[in-house]
Amino acid sequence: MVELAKKFIGKECLIYAFDSDHQFDGTIKEVTDGAILIEKAGKLEAINLDFVIRIREYPTKKNGKKKTAVFD
């Protein structure tokens, strides 16, 4: 998972954890063996990589703007 997560460095992503109530979004800054460091609104947050089940780029509309609602 570490190698796959490193492909998203510098991209704005949605990160899903085991618990469906926890969904994180932000720009991935760094990926280490045990954590992902994301930045959102100038603040950094570390997420334990053991609990991450899915990472995807933030969806955009045809004109390149971010979608306001994401349903999964």
ABEGO torsion letter per residue (X at the ends): XAAAAAAABGBBBBBBBABAABBBBEBBABBBAABBBBBBGGBBBBBBAAABABBBBBBBBAAGBBBABBBX
